[in-house]
Amino acid sequence: MQANICSRSRRVASVDIVHDLAAAEAVWRSLESPNHSATPYQRFDFLAAWQRRAGQRAGLSPFLVIARDDDGRPLGLLPLALQTVFGVRCASFMGGNHSTFNMGLWQREFAATATEHDLHSLTAMLAARDKADVLVLRRQPTYWRDLQNPLRLLPHEPSTVHCPVRTIEPGATTVTLISESLRRRLQRKERKLQSLAGYRYYIASDDVEISRLLDWFFQVKPQRMAQQKLPSVFADPGVQEFIRSACMTKLADGGRAIEIHALECDEEVLAIFAGVADDHRFSTMFNTYTMSQKARFSPGLILMRYVIDHFAGQSYRAFDFGIGLYDYKLLVCPDYEPIFDSFIPLSVRGRFAVGAISAVNEAKRFVKSNPALLDIAQNLRSRLQSAKTFQTTSLVFLLQNCCRQLGL
């Protein structure tokens, strides 16, 4: 009987929808303790900075879903934001493209024992509130720290993006993480840089250092992205302010909401890697390297080696370098993080929207699997990006938005 009572107390009995960050902060932070399951991308300090600087300016409003048990205790929180698109009220994870992984914050025991019935109860309660038409939940990890992601119990499909990952087994050495041949090659290149005055690797901990590194990054990164014919996500309104705010925000353990690793000399910054970390995993958000002639010595790869060695020495169990199948990531990340998307209708209008969204996802997968189509799509995206300066009609805006939705 006691077991049955405990089991019932862990089930979803009610759902609150909160539209104010401050009103949800206490519950949110309580779900960030070691007794809960959440990625560092869902920290309050990280997503509050995003919502206040970038999300709000993009027309997104907080839509925080708190699931409670029979006694009113929080079992989980979904940090969502609401936006109306073509008349459809869409609730999606806060953080936009700046969060590599999206997940709820869950009480660990609930995450371990949640059933399909529990999650359907949650979505049924949301549907009854009639405040959103559809849940658009992208880039969700299947597991986090060996615990299931409860949202995978809902209908889902494979994500259209990939994230290479490296698991660090207990007892692993730096040689097993980076091959001896690659390490020797990087050591030969690094000798050229070690002769530079003030050459050093470090983790930025001072506000002045952080501000200086970000000034450099926001100057160099657009140039790098233009070379690759990619649109700069850092040019969107409020994004730079969000990045600066999160990098400056101190966590309870003394770290930062976004942590910056840098390689530099007295003359210039050579490379940076910035990401989020807990005591288990480091996940890169953004990086770049110098535009000078020193780039031929691969400062980005050298810095990546320092980052890997640092976290392996801190007994971390995994690291990744963000979304995208770039060659430099595959050198050290042989596996792929299982990621899925969920599109859950909450109304009749939402059911029509889910059909359209799934069709777009399927088209995106088809384009990415066909090199010729992918090349055409990338050229189209580049042309639209170039046309942005000369926008005079709504057609260009429409085409850009379509390409962004398709991930082109």
C-alpha positions in Angstrom: 0.0 0.0 0.0 2.9 2.4 0.9 4.5 1.7 -2.5 1.2 2.4 -4.3 0.9 5.7 -2.4 4.5 6.7 -3.3 3.9 5.7 -6.9 0.7 7.9 -7.1 2.6 10.8 -5.5 5.1 10.8 -8.3 2.5 11.0 -11.0 1.5 14.3 -12.8 -1.6 15.6 -10.9 -1.7 19.2 -12.1 0.0 21.6 -14.4 0.8 25.3 -13.9 1.5 27.7 -16.7 3.6 30.7 -15.6 4.3 33.7 -17.9 6.7 35.5 -15.6 10.4 34.5 -15.2 10.6 36.0 -11.7 7.5 34.1 -10.5 8.9 30.8 -11.6 12.5 31.4 -10.5 12.3 29.7 -7.1 10.8 26.5 -8.5 13.2 26.6 -11.5 16.3 26.9 -9.4 15.1 24.1 -7.1 15.0 21.8 -10.1 18.7 22.5 -10.9 20.0 20.6 -7.8 21.8 17.2 -8.1 18.6 15.4 -7.3 17.2 16.5 -10.7 17.9 15.9 -14.3 18.6 18.8 -16.6 21.2 20.0 -19.0 23.2 23.2 -18.4 21.4 24.8 -21.3 18.3 24.9 -19.2 19.7 26.8 -16.3 17.7 29.7 -15.2 20.7 32.1 -15.5 21.3 31.0 -19.1 17.7 31.1 -20.4 16.6 34.1 -18.4 19.4 36.1 -20.1 18.3 34.7 -23.5 14.6 35.6 -23.0 15.2 39.1 -21.6 17.7 40.1 -24.3 16.8 38.0 -27.4 13.6 36.1 -27.0 11.5 39.1 -26.0 12.8 41.2 -28.9 11.9 38.3 -31.3 8.3 38.4 -30.1 8.5 35.4 -27.8 6.9 35.4 -24.3 7.6 33.0 -21.4 5.4 29.9 -21.3 6.8 28.0 -18.3 5.0 24.6 -17.7 5.3 23.3 -14.2 4.1 19.7 -13.6 3.2 18.9 -10.0 2.3 15.7 -8.0 -0.7 15.1 -5.7 1.0 17.1 -2.9 1.8 20.1 -5.2 5.5 19.3 -5.3 7.1 20.1 -8.7 8.0 17.0 -10.7 9.4 19.0 -13.7 9.5 22.3 -15.5 9.4 22.9 -19.3 11.1 26.2 -20.1 9.1 27.2 -23.1 8.4 30.4 -25.0 5.2 31.2 -26.9 5.0 32.8 -30.3 2.1 33.1 -32.8 3.1 32.1 -36.3 0.5 32.4 -39.1 -2.2 32.4 -36.5 -0.9 29.3 -34.7 0.2 29.6 -31.1 3.5 27.7 -31.0 5.3 26.8 -27.7 9.0 25.9 -28.2 12.0 25.7 -26.0 13.7 28.9 -24.9 17.2 29.5 -26.2 16.5 29.2 -29.9 19.5 28.0 -32.0 21.8 28.9 -29.1 20.9 25.8 -27.1 22.5 22.7 -28.5 20.2 20.5 -26.3 16.7 21.2 -25.1 15.1 19.3 -22.3 12.8 19.8 -19.3 14.1 20.0 -15.8 12.9 16.8 -14.0 12.9 15.3 -10.6 15.2 12.4 -11.0 12.9 9.7 -9.6 10.1 10.9 -11.9 12.4 10.9 -14.9 13.5 7.3 -14.2 10.0 6.0 -13.7 7.8 8.2 -16.0 5.4 6.4 -18.2 3.7 7.2 -21.5 0.5 7.8 -19.5 2.2 10.4 -17.4 3.3 12.4 -20.4 -0.1 12.1 -22.1 -1.7 13.4 -18.9 0.6 16.4 -19.0 -0.2 17.3 -22.6 -3.9 16.7 -22.0 -3.9 19.2 -19.2 -2.1 21.7 -21.4 -4.6 21.2 -24.2 -7.5 21.8 -21.7 -5.9 25.2 -20.8 -6.2 26.3 -24.4 -3.2 28.6 -24.2 -1.2 27.0 -27.0 -2.0 25.1 -30.2 1.2 23.1 -30.6 4.4 22.1 -28.8 7.4 22.4 -31.2 10.2 20.7 -29.2 13.4 20.4 -31.2 17.0 19.1 -30.4 16.1 16.9 -27.4 18.6 14.4 -26.1 17.3 10.9 -25.7 19.1 10.4 -22.4 21.0 12.7 -20.0 23.4 11.2 -17.6 22.0 7.7 -18.3 18.4 8.8 -17.4 15.7 8.8 -20.0 14.3 12.0 -21.3 10.6 11.7 -20.3 9.5 13.7 -23.4 10.7 10.8 -25.6 7.6 8.9 -24.4 5.6 11.3 -26.6 5.4 10.9 -30.4 8.7 12.0 -31.9 11.0 11.8 -34.9 14.7 11.9 -35.5 16.2 15.4 -35.5 17.4 16.9 -38.7 20.7 18.0 -37.0 23.6 15.9 -35.7 25.9 16.5 -32.8 29.2 14.5 -32.6 30.0 13.5 -29.1 32.9 11.9 -27.2 32.2 9.8 -24.1 35.0 9.7 -21.6 35.2 6.3 -20.0 36.6 6.0 -16.4 40.3 5.6 -16.6 40.6 7.1 -20.1 43.9 8.9 -20.8 44.4 11.9 -23.0 46.1 9.6 -25.6 42.9 7.6 -25.9 40.8 10.8 -26.4 43.1 12.3 -29.0 45.2 9.9 -31.2 48.9 10.0 -30.8 49.4 11.0 -34.5 47.1 14.0 -34.2 48.6 15.0 -30.9 52.1 14.9 -32.5 51.0 16.9 -35.5 49.5 19.6 -33.2 52.6 19.7 -31.1 54.7 20.5 -34.2 52.3 23.3 -35.1 52.2 24.6 -31.6 56.0 25.0 -31.4 55.5 27.9 -33.9 53.1 29.6 -31.6 55.0 28.9 -28.4 57.7 31.3 -29.6 55.2 34.2 -29.5 55.4 36.5 -26.5 52.8 35.8 -23.9 51.5 32.6 -25.5 49.0 31.0 -23.2 45.8 28.9 -22.7 43.4 29.9 -20.0 39.7 30.0 -18.9 38.5 33.6 -18.8 37.5 34.4 -15.2 37.8 38.2 -15.0 35.0 40.5 -16.4 37.5 42.6 -18.2 39.0 39.5 -19.9 35.6 38.2 -20.9 34.5 41.5 -22.3 37.8 41.8 -24.4 37.4 38.3 -25.7 33.8 38.8 -26.7 34.7 42.1 -28.5 37.2 40.2 -30.5 34.8 37.3 -31.2 32.0 39.6 -32.5 34.4 41.2 -34.8 36.0 38.0 -36.2 33.1 35.5 -36.3 31.0 37.4 -38.9 34.0 37.4 -41.2 34.4 33.6 -40.8 30.8 33.0 -41.4 30.8 35.1 -44.5 33.7 33.0 -45.8 31.5 29.9 -45.3 28.5 31.6 -46.9 26.6 31.2 -43.6 24.2 33.7 -42.0 25.4 35.1 -38.7 23.0 34.1 -35.9 24.9 36.6 -33.8 23.5 39.5 -35.8 19.9 38.9 -34.7 18.5 41.6 -32.3 19.6 41.1 -28.7 21.8 38.1 -29.3 25.1 39.8 -28.6 23.6 41.3 -25.4 22.4 37.8 -24.4 25.9 36.2 -25.0 27.6 39.0 -23.0 25.1 38.7 -20.1 25.4 34.9 -19.8 29.2 35.1 -20.0 29.2 37.6 -17.2 26.7 35.7 -15.0 28.4 33.9 -12.1 27.0 30.6 -11.0 26.9 29.3 -7.4 30.0 27.1 -8.0 32.0 30.1 -9.2 31.8 29.3 -12.9 29.9 31.3 -15.5 26.7 30.5 -17.3 28.8 30.5 -20.5 32.5 29.6 -20.0 35.2 30.9 -22.4 38.4 29.0 -23.1 41.0 31.0 -24.9 44.4 30.7 -26.7 46.2 33.9 -27.2 49.5 35.8 -27.2 50.4 39.4 -26.3 49.8 40.4 -29.9 46.3 39.0 -30.5 43.7 36.4 -29.6 44.3 33.2 -31.5 41.2 31.2 -30.8 38.3 30.7 -28.4 35.9 28.0 -27.5 32.8 29.0 -25.4 30.2 26.7 -24.0 28.3 25.4 -21.0 29.6 23.0 -18.4 28.4 21.1 -15.4 30.4 18.5 -13.5 29.6 15.9 -16.1 29.9 17.4 -19.6 31.2 20.3 -21.6 29.2 21.4 -24.6 30.5 24.1 -27.0 28.2 26.9 -28.1 30.5 28.9 -30.3 34.1 29.2 -31.4 36.4 30.9 -33.9 40.0 31.5 -34.6 42.3 34.3 -35.8 42.1 35.8 -39.3 45.8 36.5 -39.3 48.6 34.4 -40.8 48.9 32.5 -37.5 45.7 30.6 -38.5 48.0 28.3 -40.6 49.3 26.8 -37.3 45.8 25.5 -36.5 45.2 27.4 -33.2 41.6 26.2 -33.1 42.6 22.6 -33.1 45.3 23.3 -30.5 42.8 25.0 -28.3 40.4 22.1 -28.7 43.1 19.7 -27.5 43.6 21.9 -24.4 39.9 22.0 -23.7 39.6 18.2 -24.0 42.6 17.6 -21.7 41.3 20.1 -19.2 37.9 18.4 -18.8 39.3 14.9 -18.9 41.5 16.0 -16.0 38.4 17.2 -14.2 36.8 13.7 -14.5 34.1 14.8 -16.9 32.3 12.0 -18.7 31.6 13.6 -22.1 32.2 16.6 -24.3 30.8 17.8 -27.6 31.5 20.7 -29.9 28.0 21.6 -30.9 25.7 20.9 -33.8 27.2 20.2 -37.2 29.3 17.5 -38.9 32.5 19.5 -39.4 35.8 17.6 -39.9 37.5 19.0 -36.9 34.8 17.7 -34.6 34.9 14.2 -36.1 38.6 14.0 -35.4 37.9 13.6 -31.7 34.1 12.8 -31.5 33.5 9.5 -33.1 29.9 9.0 -31.9 26.6 10.9 -32.4 24.3 12.1 -29.7 20.8 10.6 -30.2 18.6 13.7 -30.7 14.9 13.8 -31.5 12.1 16.3 -32.2 8.6 16.3 -30.9 5.6 18.1 -32.5 2.6 17.7 -30.2 -0.8 19.2 -31.2 -2.9 20.7 -28.4 -5.8 21.9 -30.6 -7.4 21.3 -34.0 -5.3 24.1 -35.4 -2.3 22.5 -33.9 -3.0 19.2 -35.7 -2.8 20.9 -39.1 0.4 22.7 -38.0 2.0 19.4 -37.0 1.4 18.0 -40.4 3.1 21.0 -42.0 6.0 21.0 -39.6 6.7 17.3 -40.1 6.6 17.8 -43.9 9.2 20.6 -43.6 11.4 18.3 -41.4 11.2 15.5 -44.0 12.1 17.9 -46.8 15.1 19.1 -44.7 16.3 15.6 -44.2 15.9 14.9 -48.0 17.9 18.0 -48.9 20.7 17.3 -46.4 21.0 13.7 -47.8 21.4 15.0 -51.4 24.7 16.8 -51.9 23.5 18.5 -55.1 20.3 19.8 -53.5 22.3 20.9 -50.4 24.7 22.9 -52.5 21.7 24.6 -54.2 20.1 25.4 -50.9 23.3 26.8 -49.5 23.8 29.1 -52.6 20.2 30.3 -52.2 20.7 31.0 -48.5 23.9 33.0 -49.4 22.1 35.0 -52.1 19.3 35.8 -49.7 21.7 36.9 -47.0 23.5 39.2 -49.5 20.1 40.6 -50.5 19.3 41.5 -46.9 21.0 44.8 -47.3 18.8 45.7 -50.2 15.5 44.5 -48.8 12.6 46.5 -50.2 9.8 43.9 -50.5 8.1 41.5 -48.2 9.0 38.7 -50.7 12.6 38.7 -49.6 11.6 38.6 -46.0 9.3 35.6 -46.8 12.0 33.7 -48.6 14.4 34.2 -45.8 12.0 33.0 -43.2 11.1 29.9 -45.3 14.8 29.1 -45.7 15.4 29.5 -42.0 12.5 27.2 -41.2 13.9 24.7 -43.6 17.3 25.0 -42.1 18.8 26.0 -45.4 
